[in-house]
Amino acid sequence: MNPTHTHLGRRALLTAGAAAALVPVVSGAGAAHAAGTAAAADPYDTLTGRATEFLTGSQVDVADADFAAAIARLDTLAKDLWTRLDRSADRTALWADLSPVTAPGNFGQSYTRLRTLATAWATPGTSLAGSADVSAALVAALRLLHDRAYNATARETGNWWFWEIGSPRALMDCCVLLRSVLPAADLALYLGTVDRFVPNPDRRTNSPSLSETGANRADKCVIVALRGLLGRDSAKVALARDGLSDTRDFGRNSLFTYVTSGDGFYEDGSFVQHGAVAYTGTYGGVLLSGAAGMIALLAGSPWAVTDPKVSVMYEAVHRTFTPVMFDGLMMDALRGRAISRERAADHNDGAAIVSAVLLLAEGAPAAYANSWRATVKGWLGRNRTTPYTATAGVAQLARAKALLADDGVRPADRATGHLVFADMDRVVHRRPRWAYALSLSSRRIAGYEAGNGENLHGWYTGDGMTYLYGDDDLGQFGDAFWPTVDPYRLPGITVDTRPRTDAGTGAGTSLYRPTNLVAGGAALQDRFGVSAMELISAPGSSLRARKAWVFLDNAVIALGSEITASDGRTVETVVENRNLHADGVNGLLVDGVEQSRAQDWHRRFDRADWAHLDGVGGYVFPGGTALNALREERTGTWRDINTGADTGGSTTPVTRRYLTLWLDHGTSPAGAGYAYVLLPGASPAATAAWSASRPVRIAANSAAVQAVEVRRDGLTAAHFWEAGSAAGITSDGPASVLVRRRDDGISVAVADPGRSAARVTIGLPFPVTFVVRADDTVTVVPGRSPRLTVAVGGSRGHTHHAELV
């Protein structure tokens, strides 16, 4: 396990006014007017007023059913906190479950709860709104936390995040909300505390040589900006604004730049945090929310964000976030250890992205903003399982309702295409009615991250786990999947069945990077793809395997070869493990025969050619295979997978039903393999027809090459593990290759996902007359036996293209 100095902040806690929810209600016209008048009025009063609206909303129609529901949700949460708040004279903590208050996790959560109470106090329509008793209690509670735990003389202990991000952000929000009743002397003390622990956004206070990056930098910029506004300190506000661009380090860690290593946005759409974790869905969302909020907060003021490179943030909406959102859900393959958080499901992180995009659209150029609004309107309209309007806070709701009511914005269809995020070892294949995400890992990108009691069973989430999203089930991964799924049978993985101990039980965060090089693949025409991963298990297992996937218009073909282990344990490849929710009895057919719907049913089929699961689709096993099928009810608790100080799950048991299909490679297999086809959304008849007609031919599935031919598309897709040939295509070294031959020409895509070669030469089995176009890295020798030499060195696994005739 490799230690990391950063920590995944608790931004996803389901509390009103949480740190990521920097979302004002002001409409587009109102925002423009506010920006235009900010400079004329006192800028500090104007912007602190704007910050208040970010938390509470503005001009909310309490008679509107959606707003009334949002206010009721806030009120219910706040009333519970108010009832349990210890207001006795001799108290030593604010809530009994957050004692001792000196523990960082406890005072950090105490500030978060006080922010919820302060938000309810400042929000018209709640039962606590404007109450003198509540405001007095809040002022006294802030004093207690300052006197006993969090002040300028305290020394950081435990998790740095509570000291430098979580607590100061919630504290500054409380001061914004309570500024009309907060004594000046108290405010001065709290500003001094922030000056102690967050003097600027550029550095980690407890490690001054460590530069802040990504989401952590964005969070600190917001904190310093609020501190500057509350203290009427122009230099502090400018420090916060300039922190976005990292002017003091000449833009080295600017949030408005593309990176080629480490944390931040990559040009291929990847987002990495903690140096090696694919974190678009959590850290990326926090960065987007923080930057969008800063831009909106400071608009029209003397400190407005004017960096021309802010276009990187604009481009990231469609380049980085849209491909990994499915109808408003953030794909779990991009959420790191947040998957283990009970109060942070895929729709919660997706809602944060929706809020941030709509906020960013207020001040973005029209070409960007109009496109984003259409995209978001499509998400909102299609997600009826966990609708945004039913979960959003008061301050987030108005912008979404205005969008839905705007007949001038046509909702966009789902994004389609094939995307290889080479810089974070993720692949996403999107079709009009479904999407498929592939989670890989390598020496470069972690297999999983755990720590501080989080993601205790994430061992195999980066071992080729597959995520299928479709029309019929938006709750697949958000409905208690992670505490109930068998963590040894995640969809898509090949796994040694050895027992594992909980990961991440110690203090601090850590990540596991496997030792393999190959992880990634090539994309052709934004439509087809081939990807591969060399599986090298973690210490304690000798399991090795070579895995490949081919992505088509209506299918995903999975291939495995050289599955070898010598530990005396069974090795399995999991074809499917579908969450059927609390009472699902989805029908299963195997070779056209309906199987039992009873729970705790298991059957081994000595030979199966195809299977079909209602509500999911079909599975084809070319040439037939031994197949295991299992129905079971599984019970677990969120506490089983997350015991974090402020994110720990409940101990309440939850039960879900699962249908699992897997291939048993036996004990200590030597050179075993597999092949299966997933047909998302296919009917039983279509699945049977595919099995009978065999429109895809497996040309190779060996230690040297894994390849398929798709005659109807004129496509050959191959991953070469070494020099070799398949379906007439040759390669002189490792490479992922796609070749499509049609009447109007030949399209070729090549990548080196192992990043091990300087160049690779590909031979084609048909003549080429001339080059229509090719990347600068591709050299073509036409003729009857054409050759393409591709300079793959230094391209970090990205795809190279050529069009030939």
HELIX and SHEET records of a PDB file:
HELIX    1   1 GLY A   28  ALA A   38  1                                  11    
HELIX    2   2 PRO A   43  THR A   56  1                                  14    
HELIX    3   3 ALA A   65  ARG A   84  1                                  20    
HELIX    4   4 ALA A   96  LEU A   98  5                                   3    
HELIX    5   5 PRO A  104  ALA A  122  1                                  19    
HELIX    6   6 ALA A  132  ARG A  148  1                                  17    
HELIX    7   7 TRP A  160  TRP A  161  1                                   2    
HELIX    8   8 PHE A  162  GLY A  166  3                                   5    
HELIX    9   9 SER A  167  LEU A  178  1                                  12    
HELIX   10  10 ALA A  184  PHE A  197  1                                  14    
HELIX   11  11 GLY A  214  LEU A  230  1                                  17    
HELIX   12  12 SER A  234  SER A  245  1                                  12    
HELIX   13  13 THR A  247  ASP A  249  5                                   3    
HELIX   14  14 THR A  280  GLY A  284  3                                   5    
HELIX   15  15 GLY A  285  LEU A  298  1                                  14    
HELIX   16  16 PRO A  308  VAL A  310  5                                   3    
HELIX   17  17 SER A  311  ALA A  316  1                                   6    
HELIX   18  18 VAL A  317  PHE A  321  3                                   5    
HELIX   19  19 THR A  322  VAL A  324  5                                   3    
HELIX   20  20 ASP A  332  LEU A  334  5                                   3    
HELIX   21  21 GLY A  336  SER A  340  5                                   5    
HELIX   22  22 ASP A  346  ALA A  361  1                                  16    
HELIX   23  23 ALA A  366  ARG A  382  1                                  17    
HELIX   24  24 TYR A  388  ALA A  390  5                                   3    
HELIX   25  25 VAL A  394  ALA A  405  1                                  12    
HELIX   26  26 ALA A  422  MET A  424  5                                   3    
HELIX   27  27 PHE A  481  THR A  484  1                                   4    
HELIX   28  28 TRP A  638  ASP A  640  5                                   3    
HELIX   29  29 PRO A  684  SER A  693  1                                  10    
HELIX   30  30 ARG A  711  ASP A  713  5                                   3    
SHEET    1   A 3 ASN A   2  PRO A   3  0                                        
SHEET    2   A 3 THR A 509  TYR A 512 -1                                        
SHEET    3   A 3 TYR A 448  GLY A 451 -1                                        
SHEET    1   B 2 ARG A 203  ARG A 204  0                                        
SHEET    2   B 2 SER A 207  SER A 211 -1                                        
SHEET    1   C 3 GLY A 264  PHE A 265  0                                        
SHEET    2   C 3 PHE A 271  GLN A 273 -1                                        
SHEET    3   C 3 VAL A 277  ALA A 278 -1                                        
SHEET    1   D 2 MET A 325  PHE A 326  0                                        
SHEET    2   D 2 LEU A 329  MET A 330 -1                                        
SHEET    1   E 4 GLY A 417  PHE A 421  0                                        
SHEET    2   E 4 ARG A 426  ARG A 431 -1                                        
SHEET    3   E 4 TRP A 434  SER A 439 -1                                        
SHEET    4   E 4 MET A 465  GLY A 470 -1                                        
SHEET    1   F 7 THR A 494  ASP A 496  0                                        
SHEET    2   F 7 THR A 570  HIS A 581 -1                                        
SHEET    3   F 7 VAL A 654  THR A 667 -1                                        
SHEET    4   F 7 GLY A 617  GLY A 636 -1                                        
SHEET    5   F 7 TRP A 601  LEU A 613 -1                                        
SHEET    6   F 7 LEU A 588  VAL A 590 -1                                        
SHEET    7   F 7 VAL A 593  GLU A 594 -1                                        
SHEET    1   G 9 THR A 494  ASP A 496  0                                        
SHEET    2   G 9 THR A 570  HIS A 581 -1                                        
SHEET    3   G 9 VAL A 654  THR A 667 -1                                        
SHEET    4   G 9 GLY A 617  GLY A 636 -1                                        
SHEET    5   G 9 ALA A 672  PRO A 680 -1                                        
SHEET    6   G 9 VAL A 556  THR A 564 -1                                        
SHEET    7   G 9 ARG A 544  PHE A 551 -1                                        
SHEET    8   G 9 PHE A 528  ILE A 536 -1                                        
SHEET    9   G 9 ALA A 519  LEU A 524 -1                                        
SHEET    1   H 7 VAL A 696  ASN A 701  0                                        
SHEET    2   H 7 VAL A 705  VAL A 710 -1                                        
SHEET    3   H 7 LEU A 715  PHE A 720 -1                                        
SHEET    4   H 7 ALA A 735  ARG A 742 -1                                        
SHEET    5   H 7 GLY A 745  ALA A 751 -1                                        
SHEET    6   H 7 HIS A 800  LEU A 804 -1                                        
SHEET    7   H 7 VAL A 771  ALA A 774 -1                                        
SHEET    1   I 5 GLY A 724  ALA A 726  0                                        
SHEET    2   I 5 ILE A 729  SER A 731 -1                                        
SHEET    3   I 5 VAL A 760  GLY A 763 -1                                        
SHEET    4   I 5 ARG A 787  VAL A 790 -1                                        
SHEET    5   I 5 VAL A 778  VAL A 781 -1                                        
END                                                                             
